Amino acid sequence: MRRTPPSLRLLPLTLAGLGAALLMTAAQAQGLRAQRVWQYDHAATGVAGQKAEIVAYDALTDTLWVAGVKGVDVLSRSTGSLLQHIDVSGFGTINSVAIHGGKAAFAIENSSSRTSPGSVVFYDTATRTQSGAALTVGALPDMLTFTPDGSRVLVANEATPTGAVDPVGGVSIIDVASRTVNTVNLDPALPGWSSLRQFPTSGSTATRPNFSPMGPEPEYIAVDKTGTRAYVTLQEANGLAVLNLQTQSFEKVVGLGLKDFSLPGNAIDPNDQDGRIELRSANVKGLYQPDGIAAYEAGGKTFLVMANEGDSREDGTDERRGSAGNASVELVPEGSELSRLTLSNVESVRGDLLTFGGRSFSIRDTNGQLVYDSGNLLDAEAIARGLYDDGRSDNKGVEPEGVTLLDIEGRTFAFIGLERTTTSAVAVFDITDPTQVSFLDFIVGQGDLAPEGLSGFKIGPNYYLAVANEAVDGVAGTTSLFQLSPVPEPSTYALMAGGLLALGAFARRRTLDTART
């Protein structure tokens, strides 16, 4: 019997092993392809004032729930058709919706007074009917989320000041089973309080008896994988609050520091009226001021993904434009390219200017330390694709606002909604390794404008991204659903093809060598 040389007996195994390694490389080097499945125009709901702001997916009924001021539009996930409009105007104005295990929670602000306590109302997703009485939470509940196990709902009470009243901000913790509420307020005695952005206590604010010198306003909440800690963005105060869910108390707050727009990779377009759409080094710093936040694990550690939108206080006590005609104190020389830039009148002095927002997204550790920042990549990509709105150059550029994360075939992807592009755009990044972040692409929604809420989810082998687009100027807005498909990068295909050709050549050479013997 003719025996096969040992080297050839090992060859099939070697080929299989190397082939598997090449396929593994392909999976690690993948991008994403997005295809829109459908678009729903919320004007079709027929309810005056209804918009599209926050979207949540219910796996039990395969529906999307879209919160938008007047109520919630429940849409079929498969067709995008309207199944029901849930009117909540009897409670107030809805700001957010979250879903877990067939329970939908609505965050509703008090319609008679924004500074009065708001409410959370639960609905059964199967019957789409109210479940239990409305629960009282803090002033202006702006966002809410379930903990990973669904046992609690956390509510960010933004407590935005109105007139002479500035209520205290905090987080309401709702026990879903018992429907009991524990509201935990932010306290100036917390460690790190002095690192937050400081607000004035004199001048126009002296007439406001309930004014807090700091007034942090909780904006958005992310919960770690274990459900033991929640991380709360304090946008106007440029900070992060850490909430211990076991003790139901805040542990600390962390100031997020400044971004230097004069450094390489951080250039901005600071002027909306100079006829130029061009990123340039600017002698100004930005307050990061994140809005949306999401948490994920990498290497056994928790990291926080933040969209650095940069909103100032609604009462306007902390902003002015350089010397564009409405500044009481000139901060910028007349004719400067920074003369149109919206500046902080709390921190800015001539020669040391601060503006709002990071015009980026960041990844930080749980102590608030910066791990990654996208620099000016979002503005640069919007300009390159013809999506940049020059009218927002003097404000916050593309204004990153919403963020959602999705694990796809072993990789973690971040989707960052850009509120101020000429057409709805969502930036996609591979953040599997927070120290080696890769930009992949923009998902552009033609006919959509101003993405506000994002939700990523998986159904069977398929992945989806739902985007609620708020639109502007009284337009109702739209919700679009995209199906996502992993796509190996072209370089990976070349690597696989080259590797397999080399393996084939090696196999043929071994066969010829054996034949000669």
C-alpha positions as CSV (number, residue, x, y, z in Angstrom):
1,M,0.0,0.0,0.0
2,R,1.3,3.4,-1.0
3,R,1.6,5.6,2.1
4,T,0.9,9.3,2.1
5,P,3.9,11.3,3.4
6,P,3.3,12.7,6.9
7,S,3.6,16.3,5.6
8,L,0.6,15.7,3.2
9,R,-1.4,14.0,5.9
10,L,-1.1,17.2,7.9
11,L,-1.8,19.5,4.9
12,P,-5.7,19.3,5.0
13,L,-5.6,20.2,8.7
14,T,-3.2,23.0,8.1
15,L,-5.3,24.4,5.3
16,A,-8.4,24.2,7.5
17,G,-6.6,25.9,10.4
18,L,-5.2,28.7,8.2
19,G,-8.5,29.1,6.5
20,A,-10.3,29.5,9.8
21,A,-7.7,32.0,10.9
22,L,-8.3,34.0,7.7
23,L,-12.1,33.9,8.2
24,M,-11.6,35.0,11.8
25,T,-9.6,38.0,10.4
26,A,-12.4,38.7,8.1
27,A,-14.9,38.8,10.9
28,Q,-12.7,41.1,12.9
29,A,-12.2,43.5,10.1
30,Q,-15.9,43.9,9.1
31,G,-17.9,47.0,8.3
32,L,-21.6,47.4,8.1
33,R,-24.1,47.9,5.3
34,A,-27.4,49.6,6.1
35,Q,-30.5,49.3,4.0
36,R,-33.7,51.2,4.9
37,V,-36.7,48.9,5.3
38,W,-39.3,51.6,5.7
39,Q,-40.0,55.2,6.7
40,Y,-43.1,56.5,8.6
41,D,-44.1,60.1,8.5
42,H,-45.7,61.0,11.8
43,A,-47.9,63.7,10.2
44,A,-49.9,60.7,9.0
45,T,-50.9,60.0,12.6
46,G,-53.2,63.0,12.3
47,V,-52.5,64.4,15.8
48,A,-51.6,68.1,15.8
49,G,-48.2,68.6,17.5
50,Q,-47.2,64.9,17.4
51,K,-43.5,64.4,16.7
52,A,-40.8,61.7,16.6
53,E,-38.3,61.9,19.4
54,I,-37.5,58.7,21.2
55,V,-38.0,55.2,19.8
56,A,-38.1,51.8,21.7
57,Y,-38.5,48.3,20.4
58,D,-40.8,45.7,22.0
59,A,-39.6,42.1,21.2
60,L,-42.8,40.5,22.5
61,T,-45.1,42.2,20.0
62,D,-42.5,43.1,17.4
63,T,-43.5,46.8,17.5
64,L,-41.7,50.1,17.7
65,W,-43.0,52.7,20.2
66,V,-42.2,56.3,19.3
67,A,-42.6,59.1,21.9
68,G,-43.4,62.5,20.5
69,V,-44.8,65.3,22.7
70,K,-48.5,64.5,22.4
71,G,-48.3,60.7,22.8
72,V,-46.8,57.5,21.5
73,D,-47.2,56.1,18.0
74,V,-47.0,52.3,18.0
75,L,-45.6,51.1,14.7
76,S,-45.4,47.6,13.1
77,R,-41.7,46.7,13.0
78,S,-42.2,44.6,9.8
79,T,-44.2,47.1,7.8
80,G,-43.8,50.5,9.5
81,S,-47.6,51.0,9.6
82,L,-49.3,52.8,12.4
83,L,-51.1,50.3,14.8
84,Q,-52.2,52.8,17.4
85,H,-51.7,56.3,18.8
86,I,-51.6,56.4,22.6
87,D,-52.7,59.9,23.8
88,V,-51.0,61.0,27.0
89,S,-52.0,64.7,26.9
90,G,-54.2,64.1,30.0
91,F,-51.0,63.5,32.0
92,G,-48.8,66.1,30.3
93,T,-46.1,66.1,27.6
94,I,-44.2,62.9,26.9
95,N,-40.4,63.1,26.7
96,S,-39.3,59.4,26.6
97,V,-40.3,55.8,26.4
98,A,-38.5,52.6,27.5
99,I,-39.6,49.0,27.2
100,H,-38.6,45.8,29.0
101,G,-40.4,42.4,29.2
102,G,-43.7,43.7,27.8
103,K,-43.8,46.8,30.0
104,A,-43.5,50.3,28.4
105,A,-42.6,53.2,30.7
106,F,-43.5,56.8,29.7
107,A,-41.7,59.8,31.1
108,I,-44.2,62.7,31.2
109,E,-43.5,66.3,32.2
110,N,-46.1,68.4,34.0
111,S,-48.0,70.4,31.4
112,S,-49.2,73.1,33.8
113,S,-45.7,73.8,35.2
114,R,-42.4,72.3,34.0
115,T,-40.9,73.0,37.5
116,S,-43.6,70.9,39.2
117,P,-43.2,67.1,39.7
118,G,-43.7,65.0,36.6
119,S,-45.0,61.4,36.2
120,V,-44.2,58.0,34.9
121,V,-47.0,55.9,33.5
122,F,-46.7,52.1,32.6
123,Y,-48.4,50.5,29.7
124,D,-48.8,46.8,28.8
125,T,-47.3,46.4,25.3
126,A,-49.6,43.5,24.4
127,T,-52.9,45.3,25.1
128,R,-51.5,48.8,24.7
129,T,-53.4,49.9,27.8
130,Q,-52.3,51.6,31.0
131,S,-51.0,49.4,33.7
132,G,-51.5,50.9,37.2
133,A,-51.7,54.5,38.4
134,A,-49.4,57.3,37.3
135,L,-46.3,57.6,39.5
136,T,-45.0,60.9,40.7
137,V,-41.3,61.6,40.0
138,G,-39.1,64.8,39.9
139,A,-39.5,67.9,37.8
140,L,-39.2,67.5,34.0
141,P,-38.5,63.8,33.7
142,D,-36.6,63.9,30.4
143,M,-35.4,60.4,29.9
144,L,-35.9,57.0,31.5
145,T,-34.4,53.5,31.2
146,F,-34.9,50.0,32.7
147,T,-32.0,48.3,34.5
148,P,-30.7,45.2,32.7
149,D,-32.8,42.8,34.7
150,G,-36.0,44.9,34.3
151,S,-36.6,45.2,38.0
152,R,-36.2,49.0,38.2
153,V,-36.8,52.1,36.0
154,L,-34.4,55.0,36.4
155,V,-35.7,58.5,35.5
156,A,-33.5,61.5,34.8
157,N,-35.3,64.5,36.3
158,E,-33.8,67.4,34.4
159,A,-35.4,70.1,36.4
160,T,-34.8,72.9,33.9
161,P,-35.2,76.4,35.4
162,T,-38.2,78.4,34.4
163,G,-38.5,82.1,35.4
164,A,-37.5,82.5,39.0
165,V,-37.7,78.8,39.9
166,D,-34.8,76.3,39.5
167,P,-35.9,73.0,40.9
168,V,-33.4,70.4,42.1
169,G,-32.3,67.8,39.6
170,G,-31.9,64.1,40.4
171,V,-32.9,60.5,39.5
172,S,-36.1,58.7,40.5
173,I,-35.7,55.0,41.1
174,I,-38.9,53.0,40.5
175,D,-39.3,49.4,41.7
176,V,-41.3,47.9,38.9
177,A,-42.9,45.2,41.0
178,S,-44.1,47.3,43.9
179,R,-44.4,50.6,41.9
180,T,-42.7,52.5,44.7
181,V,-40.6,55.5,43.9
182,N,-37.4,56.8,45.6
183,T,-36.2,60.1,44.2
184,V,-32.5,60.8,44.8
185,N,-31.5,64.5,44.3
186,L,-28.1,65.9,43.5
187,D,-26.4,67.5,46.5
188,P,-23.6,70.2,46.6
189,A,-21.9,68.1,49.3
190,L,-21.1,65.3,46.8
191,P,-17.4,64.7,46.1
192,G,-16.3,66.4,42.9
193,W,-19.0,69.1,43.0
194,S,-16.5,71.9,42.6
195,S,-15.3,70.3,39.3
196,L,-18.6,70.9,37.7
197,R,-19.3,74.0,35.6
198,Q,-20.1,76.9,38.0
199,F,-23.0,79.3,37.4
200,P,-23.3,82.9,38.7
201,T,-25.1,83.9,41.9
202,S,-25.2,87.6,41.2
203,G,-26.6,89.9,38.6
204,S,-29.7,88.7,36.8
205,T,-29.9,85.6,39.0
206,A,-30.1,87.5,42.3
207,T,-33.8,88.0,41.8
208,R,-34.4,84.2,41.6
209,P,-34.8,83.0,45.2
210,N,-34.7,79.3,44.3
211,F,-31.7,79.6,42.0
212,S,-28.9,77.0,42.7
213,P,-25.4,78.3,42.0
214,M,-24.6,75.1,40.1
215,G,-28.0,73.7,39.1
216,P,-26.9,70.4,37.4
217,E,-29.6,69.1,35.1
218,P,-29.6,65.3,34.6
219,E,-30.0,64.6,30.9
220,Y,-29.4,60.9,30.2
221,I,-28.7,57.6,32.0
222,A,-26.7,54.5,31.2
223,V,-26.5,51.5,33.5
224,D,-23.6,49.1,33.7
225,K,-24.0,45.4,32.8
226,T,-24.4,44.2,36.4
227,G,-27.0,46.8,37.2
228,T,-25.1,48.1,40.2
229,R,-24.2,51.6,39.0
230,A,-25.8,54.2,36.7
231,Y,-24.0,57.0,35.0
232,V,-25.9,60.2,34.5
233,T,-24.9,63.0,32.1
234,L,-25.2,66.6,33.5
235,Q,-25.1,68.4,30.1
236,E,-25.4,72.0,31.1
237,A,-22.9,71.5,34.0
238,N,-20.4,69.6,31.8
239,G,-20.4,66.7,34.2
240,L,-21.1,63.1,35.0
241,A,-22.9,61.8,38.1
242,V,-22.3,58.2,39.5
243,L,-25.3,56.6,41.1
244,N,-24.9,53.5,43.3
245,L,-28.0,51.4,42.7
246,Q,-27.4,49.2,45.7
247,T,-27.4,52.1,48.2
248,Q,-29.6,54.2,46.0
249,S,-27.4,57.2,46.5
250,F,-25.0,59.3,44.4
251,E,-21.4,58.5,45.0
252,K,-19.8,61.5,43.2
253,V,-19.9,63.9,40.3
254,V,-17.1,64.4,37.8
255,G,-16.3,67.5,35.7
256,L,-15.5,66.5,32.2
257,G,-13.0,69.3,31.4
258,L,-12.3,71.2,28.2
259,K,-11.5,70.4,24.6
260,D,-8.9,72.6,22.9
261,F,-10.0,73.5,19.4
262,S,-6.5,74.9,18.5
263,L,-5.0,71.4,18.6
264,P,-4.4,69.3,15.5
265,G,-7.4,67.1,14.7
266,N,-9.8,69.4,16.7
267,A,-10.2,72.2,14.2
268,I,-13.7,73.7,13.8
269,D,-15.7,75.9,11.4
270,P,-16.5,78.8,13.9
271,N,-18.3,81.2,11.6
272,D,-21.6,80.9,9.8
273,Q,-21.5,84.1,7.8
274,D,-18.0,84.3,6.3
275,G,-18.9,82.3,3.2
276,R,-16.4,79.5,4.1
277,I,-17.2,75.9,5.1
278,E,-13.7,75.1,6.3
279,L,-12.3,73.5,9.5
280,R,-9.6,75.7,11.0
281,S,-7.6,75.9,14.2
282,A,-9.4,78.2,16.6
283,N,-8.1,79.8,19.8
284,V,-11.1,78.6,21.8
285,K,-11.9,75.7,24.1
286,G,-15.2,73.7,24.3
287,L,-17.2,72.3,27.1
288,Y,-17.9,68.7,26.2
289,Q,-21.5,68.7,27.7
290,P,-22.7,65.3,26.6
291,D,-26.3,64.5,26.0
292,G,-26.8,60.8,25.2
293,I,-24.7,58.2,27.0
294,A,-24.4,54.4,26.7
295,A,-22.3,51.8,28.7
296,Y,-20.5,48.7,27.5
297,E,-17.8,46.3,28.7
298,A,-14.4,45.8,27.1
299,G,-11.6,43.8,28.7
300,G,-13.7,43.3,31.8
301,K,-14.1,47.0,32.4
302,T,-17.0,49.4,31.9
303,F,-16.7,52.2,29.4
304,L,-19.1,55.1,28.7
305,V,-19.9,56.4,25.2
306,M,-21.0,60.0,25.2
307,A,-22.4,62.3,22.4
308,N,-21.0,65.7,23.1
309,E,-23.9,67.9,22.0
310,G,-23.3,71.1,24.1
311,D,-26.6,72.6,25.1
312,S,-26.5,75.7,27.3
313,R,-29.1,76.6,29.9
314,E,-32.6,77.2,28.6
315,D,-32.9,80.5,30.5
316,G,-30.0,81.9,28.5
317,T,-28.1,83.1,31.6
318,D,-24.8,81.4,30.4
319,E,-24.3,82.3,26.8
320,R,-23.7,85.2,24.4
321,R,-22.3,85.8,20.9
322,G,-18.8,87.3,20.8
323,S,-19.3,90.8,19.4
324,A,-22.1,90.1,16.9
325,G,-24.4,92.8,18.3
326,N,-26.0,91.1,21.3
327,A,-23.1,90.9,23.7
328,S,-23.1,93.2,26.7
329,V,-19.3,92.8,27.0
330,E,-17.1,92.5,24.0
331,L,-15.2,89.2,24.2
332,V,-13.9,89.0,20.6
333,P,-12.4,91.8,18.5
334,E,-14.8,93.1,15.8
335,G,-14.1,91.4,12.5
336,S,-12.5,88.3,14.1
337,E,-13.5,84.9,12.6
338,L,-14.7,84.1,16.1
339,S,-17.1,87.0,16.3
340,R,-20.1,84.9,15.4
341,L,-19.2,82.0,17.8
342,T,-21.6,81.4,20.6
343,L,-19.6,81.8,23.8
344,S,-20.1,81.1,27.5
345,N,-20.5,84.3,29.5
346,V,-19.9,82.3,32.7
347,E,-16.3,81.3,31.9
348,S,-15.1,83.4,28.9
349,V,-12.9,86.4,29.2
350,R,-11.1,88.1,26.4
351,G,-8.2,86.0,25.2
352,D,-9.6,82.9,27.0
353,L,-12.8,81.9,25.3
354,L,-15.1,78.9,26.0
355,T,-17.8,77.7,23.7
356,F,-20.4,74.9,24.0
357,G,-20.1,71.3,23.0
358,G,-17.2,69.0,21.8
359,R,-18.5,68.5,18.3
360,S,-17.6,64.9,18.8
361,F,-18.3,61.7,20.6
362,S,-16.1,60.4,23.4
363,I,-15.4,57.2,25.3
364,R,-14.5,57.6,29.0
365,D,-13.9,55.2,31.9
366,T,-16.2,55.2,34.9
367,N,-14.1,57.9,36.6
368,G,-14.8,60.2,33.7
369,Q,-11.2,60.0,32.3
370,L,-11.1,60.5,28.5
371,V,-10.1,57.3,26.6
372,Y,-11.0,58.4,23.1
373,D,-12.5,61.4,21.4
374,S,-13.4,61.7,17.7
375,G,-11.9,65.1,17.4
376,N,-13.4,66.9,14.3
377,L,-14.1,63.7,12.4
378,L,-17.9,64.2,12.5
379,D,-17.8,67.7,11.1
380,A,-15.2,66.7,8.5
381,E,-17.2,63.7,7.2
382,A,-20.4,65.8,7.0
383,I,-18.5,68.4,5.0
384,A,-17.0,65.8,2.7
385,R,-20.4,64.3,2.0
386,G,-22.2,67.6,1.4
387,L,-24.3,67.2,4.6
388,Y,-22.8,70.0,6.7
389,D,-25.2,72.8,7.8
390,D,-23.0,76.0,7.7
391,G,-25.8,77.8,9.5
392,R,-24.8,75.9,12.6
393,S,-21.1,76.6,12.4
394,D,-21.2,79.3,15.1
395,N,-23.1,77.0,17.5
396,K,-22.1,73.4,17.8
397,G,-21.5,72.1,14.3
398,V,-23.3,68.8,13.6
399,E,-24.4,68.5,17.2
400,P,-23.9,64.8,18.2
401,E,-26.9,64.0,20.4
402,G,-28.2,60.4,20.5
403,V,-26.2,57.2,20.9
404,T,-27.0,53.5,20.9
405,L,-24.7,50.5,20.9
406,L,-25.2,47.1,19.2
407,D,-23.1,43.9,19.4
408,I,-22.9,42.3,16.0
409,E,-21.0,39.0,15.5
410,G,-18.6,39.7,18.4
411,R,-18.0,43.4,17.6
412,T,-19.4,46.4,19.4
413,F,-20.7,49.2,17.2
414,A,-21.6,52.7,18.3
415,F,-24.3,54.7,16.4
416,I,-24.1,58.5,16.9
417,G,-27.1,60.6,15.8
418,L,-26.1,64.0,14.3
419,E,-28.9,66.5,15.0
420,R,-27.8,69.3,12.7
421,T,-26.9,68.0,9.3
422,T,-28.8,68.9,6.1
423,T,-30.2,65.4,5.9
424,S,-30.5,62.9,8.8
425,A,-27.1,61.3,9.4
426,V,-26.0,58.6,11.9
427,A,-22.2,58.0,12.3
428,V,-21.1,54.4,12.8
429,F,-18.0,53.4,14.7
430,D,-16.4,50.1,15.7
431,I,-15.6,50.6,19.4
432,T,-14.9,47.0,20.3
433,D,-11.5,48.2,21.7
434,P,-12.0,51.6,23.2
435,T,-8.4,52.5,22.5
436,Q,-8.5,51.5,18.9
437,V,-11.8,53.0,17.5
438,S,-12.5,52.8,13.8
439,F,-14.9,55.1,11.9
440,L,-17.0,53.1,9.4
441,D,-19.6,55.2,7.7
442,F,-22.6,57.5,7.8
443,I,-26.1,56.1,7.6
444,V,-28.0,58.8,5.7
445,G,-31.8,58.9,5.8
446,Q,-33.1,60.7,2.7
447,G,-36.3,62.5,3.6
448,D,-35.4,62.4,7.3
449,L,-34.1,65.3,9.4
450,A,-32.6,65.8,12.9
451,P,-32.2,62.3,14.4
452,E,-33.1,62.4,18.1
453,G,-33.6,58.9,19.4
454,L,-31.8,55.7,18.3
455,S,-32.5,52.0,19.1
456,G,-30.5,49.0,17.9
457,F,-31.8,45.5,18.3
458,K,-31.6,41.9,16.9
459,I,-34.3,39.6,15.6
460,G,-33.1,36.1,14.9
461,P,-30.0,36.4,12.7
462,N,-30.9,40.0,11.6
463,Y,-29.8,43.3,13.1
464,Y,-31.7,46.6,12.9
465,L,-31.4,50.3,13.8
466,A,-34.5,52.4,14.3
467,V,-34.1,56.2,14.1
468,A,-36.6,58.8,15.3
469,N,-36.1,62.0,13.5
470,E,-37.5,65.1,15.2
471,A,-37.3,67.4,12.2
472,V,-37.7,71.2,12.8
473,D,-40.0,74.2,12.3
474,G,-43.2,72.5,13.2
475,V,-42.7,69.4,11.0
476,A,-43.9,66.2,12.6
477,G,-40.8,64.2,11.8
478,T,-40.2,60.6,10.7
479,T,-39.1,57.2,12.0
480,S,-36.9,55.1,9.7
481,L,-35.9,51.4,10.2
482,F,-32.6,50.2,8.8
483,Q,-31.4,46.6,8.4
484,L,-27.7,46.2,9.2
485,S,-25.5,43.6,7.5
486,P,-21.8,42.9,8.4
487,V,-19.5,43.4,5.4
488,P,-15.8,42.5,5.4
489,E,-13.6,45.3,4.4
490,P,-12.1,45.1,0.8
491,S,-8.6,44.6,2.3
492,T,-9.9,41.6,4.2
493,Y,-11.2,40.0,1.0
494,A,-7.8,40.6,-0.6
495,L,-6.1,39.0,2.5
496,M,-8.4,36.0,2.3
497,A,-8.0,35.6,-1.5
498,G,-4.2,36.1,-1.3
499,G,-3.9,33.7,1.6
500,L,-6.0,31.0,-0.1
501,L,-4.0,31.3,-3.3
502,A,-0.8,30.9,-1.4
503,L,-2.2,27.9,0.4
504,G,-3.2,26.4,-3.0
505,A,0.2,27.0,-4.4
506,F,1.8,25.4,-1.4
507,A,-0.5,22.4,-1.7
508,R,0.3,22.0,-5.4
509,R,4.1,22.3,-4.8
510,R,3.9,19.6,-2.1
511,T,1.9,17.3,-4.4
512,L,4.5,17.7,-7.2
513,D,7.4,17.1,-4.8
514,T,5.7,13.9,-3.6
515,A,5.1,12.7,-7.2
516,R,8.8,13.1,-7.9
517,T,9.7,10.9,-5.0
